């Protein structure tokens, strides 16, 4: 990969770093989501603090932050699947460590979903069904995200035989997402994790 690829990686990071939820909170409700709810800049916290009408557009935009780089930036660098994954990872890093939000962000689930949606949509579909079922049965978005992240490499492995040589990259991304949920895991084990549907009252 040549030095000429660097601007595309930087651009992918910057797209991923757009702090959607922070912008929505400050512009539309005059609040900083880093000071409310879970203090996480992800769509789940937007829902918890601001509600569905804000959370859905934020989630869609955060997904697109992963899909756009792999579909439009990566081909300008190389047709390689590895390149596309690495470009996508740059966007995920941007989302989690946003330069525009003091290097704070979400946990990477939506943007990682966008990356894989652009590359392995059928596997994402299977994981999405599992995610919805887990949230419906347990009420825990964090548990659904952890299980979904863990399951995605297996879904890719079995549903995309031609891409098995890069499943290890998917596994590394999944491991990172699970790591970003370590505080949630502690709360799940202690029984103190918030269930989906609870809203924080804001002034």
N, C-alpha and C positions, 0 to 999 in steps of 0.2 A: 504494500500500500504506500503510495507516494505522499510527499508533503502536501501536494495539491488537495489531498483528501481532508486535511486538517480543518479548513473553513467549514466544511459540511458537518463535521463532528461538533464544532463550536456552535454552528447554527442549530443543530439538533438539540444541544444542551440548552441553548437560549430559548428555543421553543418550549422545551420541557419545563424550563424554569419560570415560565409565565405563571404567576401566582393567582390562578383563576379565582379561588375562593376568597383570597385576601382582597382582591380587587372588587369582587361582588359585595363582600361585607362592608368595605369602606365606602364604596360609591353609592350603594343602594340603601344601606341601613346604618351607615356611620359607625360601624363597630369593627374592631380588630379581632378576627376569629382566633388569633393566637392567645387571646385573653378570655375565651369563652369555651364552654363545653370541654372537649378533650384537648383543646388548644392545638389541634392538628389541622393542617390546611388541606383536608381531603373532603370529598363529597359527603361522607357520612357525618362529619362534624357540621357541615353546612346544613344538612337536614336536621340534625339535632338542635341547632341554634336558630336557623332561619326558616326551615320547612322545605317541603317538596318543590315549590315553584322556583326556588333558588338552587336546590340540590341537583335536580335533573339536568339543567343546562350546564352546571359546573361539571358534573360527571361526564357528560357528552364531550365537553371541550377537553377535559383531562384525558379522555380516551383518544381523541383526535391528536393530542400532543405526541402520542406514541405512534399512531398510524401514519400521519403525514410524513415524518422523517423516513420511515422504512419504505414507503411507497414512492416518494418523490425525491428525497435527498440521496438515499443509498444507491439507486441506479445511476446517478451521476458520478459515483465513485467507482463502482464495480458491480457486476451482476451476481457476485458471490453472496450466498446466504449468510456466511459469517460476517461479511461487511454490513449487511442489513441488520443483523442482530447487534453488532457493535454500535452502529448508528442509533439503533433503538435504545440500547443501554445508555448512551449519552443523554437521550431524552429522559429516561427514567431517573438518572442521576440528577438532572436538572430539576425534575419535579420534587425529588426528596431533599435536595440541597440547593434551593433556589437562591441565586445571587441577588435576586430582586426582593427577597424576604429574609435577609439576614442569614442565609444558608439554612433556612428552615422550610419545611414543606409538608407534603403528604407522605404516605407510606409506600407509594409507588404502584399500588394495585391497579388503579384505573389506567395509568399510562402504560404499564406493562401489559395490561389487557389490550390496549390499543396496538402495541407493538406486535403481539402475537395474533391479533385480529387481522393485521395486514399480511402476516406470513402463514399462519396456520388457522384459518377461521373455523374449520370444523372442530378442531381440538378445543378452541375457545368456546364454541357452542356447547360441547359436552360439559365442560367445566362450569359454564354459566348456569346450566340446568342444575348441576350439583350445588352451586352456590345458592341459588334461589331456594332449593329444598332445605338446605341446612339453616338458612335464615328463617324460613317458615317454621321449621320444626323446633329450633332452639332459640331464635330471637337474637343470636349473636352474629353480627356482621364480621367481627374479627375472626371468629372460628371458621366461618365460611371462607373468608379470604385466605386463611392459613391452609385449610384443607384444599382449596382451589389451587393455590400456589404449589403445594406439594404434588397435586395430581396432574398438573398441566404437562410436566415432562413425560409422564407415562402416556398421557393422551396423544402427545406428539409422536412418541416412539411407536405406538401401535397404529396410529391413523395416518402417519406420514413416513412410511418405510424409507423413502428416498432421502429423508432428512435426519436419519438416525445418527449420522456422524457429528451433528452439532447439538444433539440433545443435551450434552454436558453443559453447554452454554445456558440452555433453558434451565437446567438444574441449578446452576450457580445463581441465576436471577431469582429463581424460586427460593433458594436458601437465603438470599439477601432480604427478600420480602418477609420471610418468616422471622428473620433476625430483627427487622424493623418493627415487628409485632411482639417483641419480647415482653414489653410492659403489659400488653394485652394478655399474653400467655400467663403471666404471673397473676393477673386479676381473674382470669378464667379458672385457674387452679384454686384461688382463694374464694371464689364465688362472688367477687365484687365487681365483675365486669358489667357494664351497662348493656341492657338489651335494646334491640332495635325498636323504635317507636317512642322512646322517651324523648321529650323535648325540654330544652332549657328555656326558662322564661327570660326574655330580654326586654329592656326598657326601650 
